[in-house]
């Protein structure tokens, strides 16, 4: 299906206009988040995308849900605390909101291939998994890894062990 970006709201107006110019020349810049939310709430096909830093997710999400938005795509991580995350899940359930958190790696074809192999029992049931990554930053990649392991192994994570590099300044 085709996706059309209709409106963009950003505190940095030049960043918003750059996004519009690059990806959606017909989209309009919206200065006011509440007006953007109202627009999304009154659109049967509309999806509100919240692509901000995590510390603003809860308040933006709560406002959108309470104003009637029923489809939200949320940048990862869901929130900055378990308490906020649980409150967001409760709001989504209470108002019947469809929410997708940006963990798209599981849909990549190589991952789907690994999942098929694991489900076929060709190699037996794995009992542990390791992931090593470079300097991309655990905060940026960690949630993807946790989600991926839970998906691949149909199991919650029991233990995590990490080794930290020296601080580079």
Secondary structure by P-SEA (a helix, b strand, c coil): ccccccbbbbccaaaaaaaaacccccbbbbccaaaaaaaaaacccbbbbbcccccaaaaaaaaaaaacccbbbbcccccccaaaaaaaaaaaaaabbbbbccccccccaaaaaaaaaaaacccccccbbbbbbccccccccaaaaaaaaaaaacccccccccccccccc
